[in-house]
Structure formats: C-alpha cells, structure tokens
Amino acid sequence: MHTNIYNDKILILDFGSQYTQLIARRIREIGVYCELVSWDIDEQFIRDFNPKGIILSGGPESTTEENSPRAPEVVFNLGVPVFGICYGLQTMMVQFGGTVESSTTREFGYAKVDTVLASRLLDGINDFAEQDTPSLNVWMSHGDKVTKLAPNFNLVAKTDSCPICIVEHEEKPFFGVQFHPEVTHTVSGLSIIKNFVFNICGCAAEWTPKNIIETTVAQIKEQVGNDKVILGLSGGVDSSVAALLINKAIGKNLHCIFIDNGLLRLNEGDQVMEMFSGKFDLNIKRVNAEDRFLSALAGVEDPEVKRKTIGKVFVDIFDEESHKIEDAKWLGQGTIYPDVIESAASKTGKAHVIKSHHNVGGLPKEMKLGLVEPLNQLFKDEVRRIGLELGLPKDMLERHPFPGPGLGVRVLGEVKKEYCDILRRADAIFIEELRKANLYYEVSQAFTVFLPVKSVGVMGDGRKYSWVLSLRAVQTIDFMTAHWAHLPYDFLGKVSNRIINEIDNVSRVVYDISGKPPSTIEWE
C-alpha cells in the first residue's frame, strides 16, 4: 500500500499578497501538501478539505476599510491551528476584538524583532546569537499595524515601530506575525514555517518526489483504466514529465504526438526522438511539419498573427493525427498548479479553465476527450524534481524557457527557413559558450534574435553585406521584471567572433541592454 500524501495537509487562504504562492512553495519544499484557495471560499470546502492547519496570507487590503476581507468563522471553529501572516494577523486581531490602525509610514524592508515571551512558533530560533533574549531578522511589508491586542492573546514579540509584531492565543493554537516568514529575506522564516507545520500542526513529511510519483501513477491508472491517452509532446519540461508519468501508468496505451514545426533549436527534433523513443521507449510519433508551418507563415509579419497562425497549424495537425488513433478517450496535458490557480474560475481554486498557451490551442469539440493532467497540483520546481526522479537529464530540466511559437517569435518579421537556420546555429554557439564559461545558470534566459536588416561588413579583402543578429540575456526572479545580464566583454567578443566566422551571411552581432520594463524579454 503506498503512502497517502494527502493525509496531512495545510490550507492557505489567499488574501491577495504577492507572496502567497511562496507560502505554498515553502510548505511543499519541507515535504507537506498544501493548497491555496481564495479567502472567501465556501465554508463547506474548508470542512471537507480537513486540513491539519490553516494559514491566513498577507494582502493589499486594509482591515480599517469597510467590507475588507475577513477569514470565514469556520477557520477558528475547526479546532485546528491557525497562523496569520501580515494581513492574516490583522484580520485575526480584528475578528477577535483587537484594534488595527493605519500607520503614518509604511514599513518595508528589514526589521529586528525582539521577543518578550517564549512561543512554540519560535522554538529554537535566535538570529542574534550574542543576545540572551532571542531576536529575529525579518522582512516587513505593511502599512497598517495592530495597536491593541485581542482579548485572550499574548504579545510574543515587537519591533521599535511595530509594538505588536508576533501574537499567540492563551489557550488555542492561534498565532500571528506582522512580517513575511515565506520570503528568503526573513532569516529564520523557514524555521518558523516548520515549527508551525510540524510541531504545532503535527504534519508528517510525506510529500516527496518518490511518493508523489507513486500516488500520481495510481491515480492515472484508476482514472484511465485500459483506455488510450493522446499527448502532444513538445520536449519541454511539463509535457515530458507528464508523458513519463502517464507512460509509467499505462505504457503503450499512451500515444505521444511530437510535431516538429521547423521552429525548434538546433537538432532538437532528433534529440527529442532519441530520448523518448530510445531511452524511455515511449510510444511516440514524429510529424515533420516544417514546410506546412513555414507556408502558413509566408508573408506574415505581425507577431500576434504569427503566434495565432502557428497555434492554428499545430491544432490542425494534432487533430489529424489524433483521429488516426482509434478509440482514444483521453487527452494528456502538462498543466501545472500555478496555471490552475491563475485560471481559477470557481472559488475552490480547482478550475478547469486552462490558459490558452497550455491547452493544445483549443482542440476541436468533436474530439470529446477527457483530460488527464498529472501535474495540476505541482509547482514548476516540483515538476523538475519529479522529472529528475524519473530519469530526465538535469540539463534538460533546467534549460532556459523557450517560447511556445519557438523561433517564430525570435525571427523578427516574416519567418523564412533561411533565417531560422542561421538563427539556430547562432543560438547554439551562444548557449554552448555560456555553458563553457559557467555563465548559463548565472542568467535566467539567454537566446539570439534574427533581425531582418542587412549591414556592411568586411571579410578578408572583400566587402560583405549580410544579416544582423542580437544576443539577449536577462536575470530575473519571477520573469515579471528583468535586468539585462552584464556578461563580460571578452565573452561577448568571443561569441560574436564565432558567430560571424562560422555562419555565412552574418556580418554583425549586437547585444540587447534593455530591461523589462520597458522592454519585454522576448522581442516579439
């Protein structure tokens, strides 16, 4: 009998903080399952979920405003521990009869928190070892503050500007902190979360790659039985891990379709086939469709039209190939948990509306296939860890992001085979040199862009009038904002020389030093 990874679980009520997904990721990282739902979730859902503990997240609202969000009463009546973070602390205080007031100044950044009372939440924690009284080095981000404790709550810790910073109920396992333990800036944040999850809620660490694989494979077997599943395998992380999990469950009843659109990286099509049909022995069919995609893109210059054109041709081919597989009942997809959270169409956070770039482009209705989504409870880092456990190579799992339309949005303007071939080779040189210089993992995303303009160059004794390429490398945490990477000049010079010397028809290489914003990471 395999371990039930959903026995011990934490429920997080989201009040809208930019850090809420981080709370969930921290809890998963320490080996405990948790889910993230909206603060106004149906009370019956909370009962049915049967959590071992509940966390109230931070949020941008103010409890001093009329009709601001409150935690459902059931949270405090279930008899399980509750942990309020930032706004979560403030609403807990207000709901139990305390007072919260708007501060004249917003507190943002590091703060030293001094304890005045021992608490289970802070067991074994002292960021300032030279002091007898434990203190913490934390990250603050709030405008309001608690000015009067709710009855039956004790003050655990304070800062100079925040007199009520950590609280604990006298009898019940209710705790609150004004800072953000989930961000890495809070030095002992993870220890605080561990104290809550393990010592206070009594959870066991069952959420491990091995147990997740075992449970997911069993769920797929139960869902699918002896039916056939079709999956569009791109060679990306999500579709690859989804394919291996489904294959582990149903073997040759999984039919993978790999559509080579001619817009992939150098030799990528061959590498995908070698890995999945060779090493993993998947039931996979390669469809060489370069001509079809390039014909559809002929004369198209607008980036959005290019994306839609590529998506439509993909769906058409996928539909044609799917109809060749008789009696298929299911469609496998690599949807991951953040997509489900962002696409939530109901208050349960368990939406079935998937973002268009994850759905296979809106499949024809007559296909009438059920969905198999083995990754829809997993964050990206969890998908990578499971991929590693399943035997996928580390350098493939940790590759930089590659856009769905591929080189279609890295060739500016009209897409032609000649341009793609030049770009593929140049990009391969750039990435190869980044790896050789140990710079690949120092940047978050690096690639080459083909510019449809010609520039004069000199090769030997002759004048050359050829294409211009741009290198792009950025550093980012969340891809919402990004800085251009300050790569060494010698390195950039070496890459430029190699590209111009090794690839015909390139006379100039430039480096993109635009940040996001105002520029996007991809050029189109």
C-alpha positions in Angstrom: 0.0 0.0 0.0 1.5 3.4 -1.0 1.7 6.3 1.4 -1.2 8.7 1.4 0.5 12.0 0.6 -2.8 13.9 1.2 -3.4 12.8 4.8 -1.5 15.6 6.4 -2.2 18.9 4.6 -2.3 22.6 5.2 -4.9 25.0 3.7 -3.8 28.6 2.8 -6.4 31.3 2.5 -5.2 33.9 0.0 -6.0 37.5 0.8 -4.1 38.7 -2.3 -0.5 39.1 -1.3 2.2 39.0 -4.0 4.0 36.4 -1.8 1.1 33.9 -1.2 2.4 31.3 -3.7 5.7 31.5 -1.9 4.0 30.3 1.3 2.7 27.2 -0.6 6.0 26.5 -2.1 7.8 26.7 1.2 5.4 24.2 2.8 5.7 21.8 -0.2 9.5 22.1 0.0 9.5 20.8 3.5 7.5 17.8 2.4 3.9 18.7 3.3 1.0 19.0 0.9 -0.9 22.3 0.9 -3.5 24.1 -1.3 -4.1 27.7 -2.0 -7.7 29.0 -2.1 -9.4 32.4 -2.1 -10.2 33.8 1.4 -14.0 33.8 0.6 -14.1 30.1 -0.2 -17.2 28.2 0.7 -17.1 27.1 4.3 -18.1 23.6 3.4 -15.0 23.3 1.2 -12.8 24.1 4.3 -14.6 21.4 6.3 -14.3 18.8 3.5 -10.7 19.6 2.9 -10.0 18.6 6.5 -6.7 20.5 7.0 -4.2 19.9 9.8 -3.7 23.6 9.9 -4.8 26.9 8.2 -2.6 29.8 7.1 -4.1 33.3 6.5 -1.9 35.1 3.9 -1.0 38.7 3.6 -2.9 41.0 1.3 -3.1 44.6 -0.1 -6.4 45.5 1.6 -6.8 47.4 4.9 -8.9 46.0 7.8 -9.7 49.6 8.6 -11.8 49.8 5.4 -15.5 48.9 5.4 -16.2 45.4 3.7 -12.5 44.5 3.7 -11.9 40.7 3.6 -12.3 38.5 6.8 -11.4 34.9 7.5 -14.5 32.6 7.5 -15.7 31.8 11.0 -15.2 28.1 10.4 -11.5 28.7 10.3 -11.5 29.4 14.1 -14.1 26.7 14.9 -12.5 23.7 13.3 -10.2 23.0 16.2 -7.0 23.2 14.1 -4.0 25.6 14.4 -4.3 28.9 12.6 -1.4 31.1 11.5 -2.0 34.7 10.3 0.7 36.4 8.3 0.7 40.2 7.9 -2.9 41.0 6.8 -3.8 37.5 8.2 -2.6 38.6 11.6 -4.6 41.9 11.3 -7.9 40.3 10.4 -7.4 37.7 13.2 -7.0 40.5 15.7 -10.0 42.5 14.4 -12.2 39.4 14.3 -11.3 38.6 18.0 -11.8 42.1 19.2 -8.4 43.8 18.8 -7.7 47.1 17.0 -5.8 47.8 13.8 -4.9 51.3 12.7 -3.3 52.8 9.6 0.3 53.8 10.1 1.5 57.2 9.0 4.5 55.5 7.4 4.6 52.2 5.5 7.2 49.7 6.9 9.1 48.0 4.1 12.3 46.1 4.4 14.4 44.5 7.1 13.5 44.8 10.8 14.8 43.5 14.1 12.1 41.7 16.1 12.7 41.3 19.9 10.8 38.6 21.8 9.1 39.3 25.1 7.6 35.8 25.6 8.5 32.2 24.6 6.3 30.7 21.9 6.2 27.3 20.2 6.2 29.2 16.9 9.8 30.4 17.7 11.2 27.2 19.2 15.0 27.0 18.7 15.2 30.4 16.8 17.5 33.3 17.6 19.1 35.3 14.7 21.3 37.2 17.1 23.3 34.6 19.0 25.2 37.1 21.1 21.9 38.1 22.8 20.3 36.1 25.6 16.8 37.2 24.6 16.0 35.7 21.2 15.6 38.2 18.4 14.7 37.8 14.7 15.9 39.5 11.5 12.7 39.7 9.4 11.2 41.3 6.2 8.3 43.7 6.7 5.9 44.9 4.1 2.8 46.6 5.6 1.0 49.9 6.0 -1.4 49.1 8.9 -0.4 47.8 12.3 -2.1 46.2 15.3 -2.4 48.8 18.1 -4.5 46.7 20.6 -4.2 43.0 21.3 -7.5 41.0 21.0 -8.6 39.5 24.4 -7.0 36.2 25.3 -4.0 36.8 23.1 -0.5 37.3 24.4 2.2 39.5 23.0 5.2 37.4 21.9 7.4 39.9 20.1 7.7 43.6 19.0 9.8 46.0 17.0 10.6 49.7 17.7 8.0 50.8 15.1 5.6 47.8 15.5 4.6 47.3 19.1 2.6 44.1 18.4 4.6 42.0 15.9 4.0 38.4 17.0 1.0 37.1 18.9 -0.2 33.8 20.4 -3.6 32.9 21.9 -3.5 31.9 25.5 -5.4 28.6 25.1 -6.0 27.9 21.4 -3.2 27.2 18.8 -3.7 30.6 17.0 -0.6 32.5 16.0 0.1 35.7 14.0 3.1 37.6 12.7 3.3 41.0 11.1 6.3 40.1 8.9 6.6 37.7 6.0 8.3 34.4 7.0 7.9 33.0 3.5 10.4 35.3 1.8 14.1 34.4 1.9 14.9 37.8 3.4 13.4 36.7 6.7 16.4 34.8 8.1 14.6 32.1 10.1 11.4 32.3 8.1 11.6 28.6 7.0 12.2 27.5 10.7 9.0 29.4 11.7 7.0 27.7 9.0 8.5 24.3 10.0 7.6 24.9 13.7 4.0 25.7 12.7 3.6 22.8 10.2 5.5 20.1 12.1 5.5 20.9 15.8 2.2 22.8 16.1 0.0 21.1 13.4 1.7 17.7 13.7 2.1 17.0 10.0 4.4 14.3 8.7 6.7 15.0 5.7 5.1 12.6 3.1 5.2 15.0 0.1 8.3 13.6 -1.6 9.1 13.1 -5.3 9.0 9.3 -4.8 5.6 9.3 -3.0 4.2 11.9 -5.5 5.1 9.6 -8.4 3.7 6.6 -6.8 0.4 8.3 -5.9 0.0 10.0 -9.3 0.6 6.8 -11.3 -2.0 5.0 -9.1 -4.5 7.9 -9.8 -3.9 7.8 -13.6 -4.4 4.0 -13.6 -7.7 4.5 -11.7 -8.9 7.3 -14.0 -7.9 5.9 -17.3 -8.1 2.1 -16.9 -7.3 0.4 -20.2 -8.2 3.4 -22.3 -5.9 5.2 -24.8 -4.4 8.6 -24.0 -3.1 11.1 -26.6 -0.5 13.6 -25.6 1.2 16.4 -27.5 4.9 16.0 -26.5 7.0 19.1 -27.2 10.2 18.1 -25.4 9.6 20.9 -22.8 9.7 20.1 -19.1 6.0 19.9 -18.4 4.9 17.8 -21.3 7.9 15.5 -20.9 7.3 14.8 -17.2 3.5 14.4 -17.8 4.3 11.9 -20.6 6.6 9.8 -18.4 4.1 9.7 -15.5 1.3 8.6 -17.9 3.6 6.1 -19.6 4.5 4.6 -16.2 0.8 4.1 -15.5 -0.5 2.8 -18.9 2.6 2.0 -21.1 1.8 1.7 -24.8 -1.7 2.9 -24.3 -0.2 6.4 -24.2 0.2 7.8 -27.8 2.6 10.8 -27.9 2.5 13.1 -30.9 5.6 15.2 -31.4 5.0 17.9 -34.0 8.3 19.2 -35.4 7.3 22.6 -36.6 10.8 23.6 -38.0 11.0 26.3 -35.4 12.9 24.4 -32.8 16.5 24.7 -31.6 19.4 23.1 -33.4 19.0 19.3 -33.7 16.2 19.4 -31.1 13.8 17.2 -33.0 16.3 14.4 -33.3 17.2 14.8 -29.6 13.5 14.5 -28.5 13.0 11.4 -30.5 16.3 9.8 -29.4 15.4 10.4 -25.7 11.8 9.4 -25.7 11.6 6.7 -28.2 15.1 5.4 -27.3 15.9 5.8 -23.7 12.3 5.8 -22.4 10.8 3.6 -25.0 7.6 5.8 -25.3 5.0 5.2 -28.0 5.8 8.4 -29.9 5.2 9.6 -33.5 7.1 12.4 -35.0 5.3 14.6 -37.5 7.8 16.6 -39.7 5.7 19.6 -40.5 8.3 22.4 -41.2 7.0 23.0 -44.7 3.4 23.3 -43.6 4.3 25.8 -40.8 6.6 27.9 -43.0 4.0 28.0 -45.8 1.3 29.3 -43.4 3.7 31.9 -42.1 4.8 33.2 -45.6 4.1 36.9 -45.7 3.1 37.2 -42.1 4.9 39.9 -40.1 2.7 40.8 -37.2 3.9 38.9 -34.0 0.4 38.2 -32.7 -0.8 36.9 -36.1 2.3 34.7 -36.2 1.5 33.2 -32.8 -2.1 32.5 -33.9 -1.0 31.1 -37.2 1.5 28.7 -35.5 -1.2 27.7 -32.9 -3.8 27.0 -35.6 -1.5 24.9 -37.8 -0.5 22.9 -34.6 -4.1 22.2 -33.7 -5.0 21.2 -37.3 -2.1 18.7 -37.4 -2.7 17.4 -33.9 -6.4 16.9 -34.8 -5.5 15.0 -37.9 -3.0 12.8 -36.1 -5.3 12.2 -33.2 -8.1 10.9 -35.5 -5.6 8.2 -36.7 -5.6 6.8 -33.2 -8.7 4.7 -32.8 -10.8 4.7 -29.6 -8.7 7.3 -27.8 -10.7 8.5 -24.8 -8.3 10.9 -23.1 -6.0 13.9 -23.7 -2.9 14.2 -21.6 -1.8 17.8 -20.7 1.1 19.3 -18.8 -0.9 21.8 -16.9 0.8 22.8 -13.6 -0.6 24.2 -10.4 0.2 28.0 -11.0 -1.9 27.7 -14.2 -4.8 26.3 -12.2 -4.5 29.0 -9.6 -4.3 31.8 -12.2 -7.2 30.3 -14.2 -9.4 29.6 -11.3 -13.0 30.0 -12.5 -14.5 29.0 -9.2 -13.8 29.8 -5.5 -12.4 26.4 -4.9 -9.3 27.2 -6.9 -9.9 23.9 -8.7 -10.6 25.4 -12.1 -10.8 23.5 -15.3 -10.2 26.6 -17.4 -6.6 26.3 -18.6 -4.6 29.2 -20.1 -4.6 29.1 -23.9 -0.9 28.5 -24.2 -1.1 25.4 -22.1 -4.2 23.9 -23.7 -3.3 22.4 -27.1 -4.7 25.6 -28.6 -8.4 24.9 -28.2 -8.9 21.4 -29.6 -11.9 20.7 -31.9 -15.0 20.0 -29.9 -15.8 16.8 -31.8 -12.7 15.1 -30.2 -14.7 14.9 -26.9 -11.7 13.7 -24.9 -11.4 13.7 -21.1 -8.5 15.4 -19.6 -5.6 13.7 -17.8 -3.5 16.3 -16.0 -0.9 14.6 -13.7 0.9 17.8 -12.9 -2.0 20.1 -12.0 -1.2 20.0 -8.3 2.5 20.7 -8.8 4.7 23.8 -8.9 7.4 24.1 -11.5 10.2 23.3 -9.2 8.3 20.1 -8.0 7.8 19.1 -11.7 11.6 19.4 -12.2 12.3 17.3 -9.1 9.9 14.6 -10.2 11.5 14.7 -13.7 14.9 14.1 -12.1 13.5 11.1 -10.1 12.0 9.7 -13.4 15.4 9.9 -15.1 15.2 13.0 -17.2 18.7 14.7 -17.5 19.3 17.7 -15.2 20.5 20.0 -18.1 17.2 19.4 -19.9 15.1 20.0 -16.8 16.9 23.2 -16.0 17.1 24.7 -19.5 16.1 28.3 -20.0 12.5 28.9 -21.1 11.7 28.5 -24.8 8.6 30.2 -26.2 5.7 28.1 -27.5 5.9 29.5 -31.0 9.7 28.8 -30.9 11.9 30.7 -33.4 8.7 32.1 -34.9 8.9 35.0 -32.4 12.7 35.2 -32.5 12.9 35.8 -36.2 11.5 39.4 -36.4 9.0 40.0 -39.2 8.4 37.3 -41.8 9.7 33.8 -40.9 11.8 32.0 -43.6 13.7 28.8 -43.4 17.0 30.6 -44.3 16.5 32.9 -41.3 15.6 30.0 -38.9 18.7 28.0 -40.0 21.0 31.0 -39.4 19.4 31.7 -36.0 19.5 28.1 -34.9 23.3 27.9 -35.4 24.0 31.2 -33.9 21.9 30.4 -30.8 23.6 27.1 -30.4 27.0 28.9 -30.4 25.8 31.4 -27.7 24.4 28.7 -25.4 27.5 26.5 -25.9 29.8 29.3 -24.9 27.6 30.3 -21.9 27.9 26.7 -20.6 31.6 26.5 -21.3 32.1 29.8 -19.3 29.9 28.6 -16.5 27.6 31.5 -17.1 24.5 29.5 -18.3 22.9 29.3 -14.8 24.0 32.8 -13.9 21.4 34.1 -16.3 17.7 33.3 -16.3 17.2 33.3 -20.0 19.5 33.7 -23.0 18.9 33.5 -26.7 19.6 35.0 -30.1 17.3 37.1 -32.2 17.3 37.4 -36.1 16.9 41.0 -37.3 15.7 41.3 -40.9 18.1 44.0 -41.7 21.5 43.9 -43.5 24.7 45.6 -42.5 28.0 46.2 -44.2 31.0 44.1 -43.0 34.5 43.3 -44.2 35.6 39.7 -44.5 39.2 39.2 -45.7 39.7 41.7 -48.6 36.0 41.7 -49.5 33.0 43.8 -48.6 30.1 41.8 -47.1 26.5 42.9 -46.9 24.8 40.5 -44.6 22.3 39.9 -41.7 22.4 41.3 -38.2 21.8 39.2 -35.1 21.2 40.3 -31.5 22.2 38.4 -28.3 19.8 38.7 -25.4 20.5 37.6 -21.8 18.5 38.6 -18.7 18.5 38.0 -15.0 15.1 37.7 -13.2 13.4 36.0 -10.3 9.8 35.9 -11.5 10.0 36.9 -15.2 7.6 39.8 -14.4 10.6 42.2 -14.3 14.1 41.5 -15.6 17.6 43.1 -15.8 19.8 42.7 -18.8 22.8 40.5 -17.8 26.1 42.2 -17.5 28.1 39.5 -19.4 31.9 40.0 -19.6 33.0 42.0 -22.7 35.6 39.3 -23.6 32.9 36.7 -23.5 30.6 38.7 -25.8 33.5 39.3 -28.1 34.3 35.6 -28.4 30.6 34.7 -29.1 30.4 37.5 -31.7 33.6 36.3 -33.5 32.5 32.7 -33.6 29.0 33.6 -35.0 30.4 35.8 -37.7 33.3 33.5 -38.6 31.3 30.2 -38.6 28.0 31.3 -40.1 27.7 32.7 -43.7 25.5 35.7 -44.2 26.0 37.3 -40.8 28.0 40.5 -40.7 27.2 42.0 -37.3 26.2 40.9 -33.8 24.8 43.3 -31.2 23.9 42.9 -27.5 20.5 43.9 -26.1 20.8 46.0 -23.0 17.1 46.7 -22.4 15.4 45.9 -19.1 11.8 44.7 -18.5 10.0 47.1 -18.3 10.0 48.9 -20.6 11.1 46.1 -23.0 9.7 42.5 -22.9 12.2 39.6 -22.5 11.3 38.2 -26.0 11.5 40.6 -28.8 8.1 39.7 -30.2 
